[in-house]
Structure formats: structure tokens, C-alpha cells
Amino acid sequence: MTLTRLLRCAPGTCFAIASLFAPLPSLAVAGSAAASVQHSDAQLDAIQTVRAQEILDRMKRLEGQSKDIRVQVVFDFGAGALRVYFGPGILPDDYGASFEDQHDDFRHSLTHIAQKAAPVKEIIFHYDGREIEAYFPEVRKEAEYAQSARVPPRRALAGQVEAGQSAFHRGLVDTDPAVDAIVTRASQNALDYYRRQNHLNTPADVRAVYDPGTGMIRIDLRGGLLPESGGAELEDLQGFISNGALDAMRPIFPATGTKFFYNGRSFEEQYPAEAM
């Protein structure tokens, strides 16, 4: 979908943009990544910012969060990076699951819009000009723990295929159960959110592992129903899950991408007609 079509699909958006952003100073700090983005689109950024502000305005506040908070969104086409800049007042008194849950609507809604223009590889949140670890050091410590608390993995020779082994497990050498648990939880949270948006005819569960040999996150969609074809519906589902997994991996081992499987089967096995 083109940007022109996006604008046509949202009556009143141009008026909202003009009224909201003419007086709004940039929330990106001078010299930051957003300030130096070379491949962004002002109209798309404005649409994304309006959408983010709508989500923020109706968001239930946690203890310590202000009622009046502003947000700005910048999408870097070149890097595939969606950057969300929250203004002062966004931080709660305590970091926890409720604060993490607040990010879901931003992550999924903004990704859904941006992917109509270009693929989104990562989402980066900033809080009054800084990343979350600057305010809650325990977040960094948790990521560091996930890296250091490596459990001796089950090893297999690269390329070895055991009897009855699914495509999902083929070629895995070193997998880390601690990291896999983190990325699986993030992928499942994304799938659950997607299902709550009236997409009930989808897989019910997801299993994800980080493959250090390739830098890819392998994601296996399990149970429930799969789209009949490998077209737009499947791409939309995978886009939601992929961004949740990549965002969770970013502070641990930045992944190079995601590869999907379907009840252990590869795309070629699940959708042979479309893989040709």
C-alpha cells in the first residue's frame, strides 16, 4: 500500500497532523540516531506519531506516570528501524510486566502501519532521550544474566539429520535454553496479542530458538490453524511475531532475522505450490 493510499484511508489525518505537529518540538535529542536519520518520510512519521499519541492518550497510567505525555515516531527506511520517542512522564515508579505490556499496542500498531511502506527489522524505544537501561539498571542486568547463565546445550553435528527430525531442528548446533525461553515468551506474547485482535483462526502456540550459527531466530508455529496460503495473511501474522522476537533479542544477541516453521515443517514443506 502506498503512502498516498494510507492518507486516503484515514480521513481527517492531515488535519490532525497539522494541528498536532505544527507546535510540537522534536522529542529526539540533537545528535541522536533520530536526528541523523537520512531515509525517513515526514508524512509517514507524522501518521505514525498521530497513531502513537492516540494509543498513549487512552493508555491506563501506572503509578508514577504523568497524564500529559507526548510521543514522536521516526521510521528509518535504510536501517528498517522504527524509533519511538516518549517525552517526560512516561516512566512508572517501578519497572515490571505491566510497563512492558504497555508497549504492545505501540509495537504492533506502528509496525503494522510501517510495514506497508517498508520492512521493519527492529523497534527501539527511547524515554526522555535515553534507553530504558539508563533508568532501570536491572533490565540490563537481566540481559547480562541471560548471556552468562548458559546451560550446557544439547549438541549435534552441523547438518546432521536424525531419524524423524523436523525441519525446525535440523542443523542446530548450540542453543541456549535461557535465551530460547526469553525469545519464546516474547513470540508467544505477540501471537496472543494478534489472536486477541479477532484473528482467532491462527496457530495457538509458538516455540522459538536463537541459532547462534546463523544469527537467526527460528520460530515454529504450532497447533490451531494456519493460513491456507503463504500470502498476505501469513505475512501479517509473521510480521507481528517477528518484531516481538527481534525486540526481545536486541539487548542480548542482536539477531539477523527470523525464519518460520509450521508444526516443525519448512515453508517449502507446508506450502509446496508457492515455494516453487
Secondary structure, DSSP 8 states (H G I E B T S, - for coil): --HHHHHHTSTTHHHHHHHHHSS----S-TTSTGGG-SS--HHHHHHHHHHHHHHHHHS---TT--SS--EEEEEETTTTEEEEEE-TT---SS-SHHHHHHHHHHHHHHHHHHTTTS---EEEEEETTB-GGGT-HHHHHHHHHHHH---------TT---TT--GGGTT-----HHHHHHHHHHHHHHHHHHHHTT--SS-SEEEEEEETTTTEEEEEEESS---SSSSHHHHHHHHHHHHHHHHHHTTTS--SEEEEEETTB-HHHHSHHHH-
